[in-house]
Amino acid sequence: RLPPHPALTRTLAAGEQGGVMHLTMEYVPGRTVRQVLAEDGPLTVGDAARLFADVAEGLHAAHRAGIVHRDLK
């Protein structure tokens, strides 16, 4: 249901196997924020603001499509 957006990943499959629920999602190469902080140190205010804006844009696109994300990390 989600339109393509650079801040969103596609869910490829969802189901249950042996009583365990699972999601299979698109692989996105790169580093996590935790890795960036560990390797490069703290973000500048500008970099942190850009990162936050990217996340907000992705959430906004999902919200417009009727999706509410309940597990943002």
C-alpha positions in Angstrom: 0.0 0.0 0.0 2.9 2.4 0.4 4.1 4.4 -2.5 7.9 4.2 -3.3 9.8 6.6 -1.0 13.5 6.9 -0.3 13.0 6.8 3.5 10.8 3.6 3.4 11.6 -0.1 2.8 9.3 -2.6 1.2 7.9 -5.5 3.2 8.3 -8.5 0.9 6.5 -11.1 3.0 4.8 -11.6 6.3 3.7 -14.8 8.0 4.0 -17.3 10.8 6.4 -20.3 11.0 6.3 -22.7 13.9 4.4 -20.2 16.1 6.9 -17.4 15.3 5.6 -14.3 13.4 8.0 -12.9 10.8 8.5 -10.1 8.3 10.8 -10.2 5.3 11.9 -6.7 4.3 13.9 -5.2 1.6 17.7 -5.1 2.3 19.1 -1.6 2.5 22.9 -1.4 2.5 24.6 1.2 4.7 25.3 1.9 8.3 23.0 2.3 11.3 22.9 5.5 13.2 24.6 3.5 16.1 27.4 2.5 13.7 27.8 6.1 12.5 28.1 7.4 16.0 30.5 4.7 17.1 32.8 5.2 14.1 32.5 9.0 13.4 31.5 10.4 16.8 28.5 12.8 17.5 26.5 14.2 14.6 26.6 18.0 14.0 23.3 19.8 14.7 22.8 20.2 11.0 23.4 16.4 10.3 21.1 15.4 13.1 18.4 17.8 11.8 18.7 16.4 8.3 18.4 12.8 9.6 15.4 13.7 11.7 13.8 15.4 8.7 14.4 12.3 6.5 12.7 10.1 9.1 9.8 12.5 9.5 9.3 12.5 5.7 9.2 8.7 5.6 6.7 8.6 8.5 4.6 11.3 6.8 4.5 9.3 3.5 3.4 6.2 5.5 0.8 8.2 7.4 -0.7 9.6 4.1 -1.1 5.9 3.0 -3.0 5.0 6.2 -0.1 3.3 7.9 0.8 4.1 11.5 4.3 3.0 12.5 4.3 1.6 16.1 7.9 0.6 16.5 10.2 3.4 15.4 13.8 3.1 16.5 
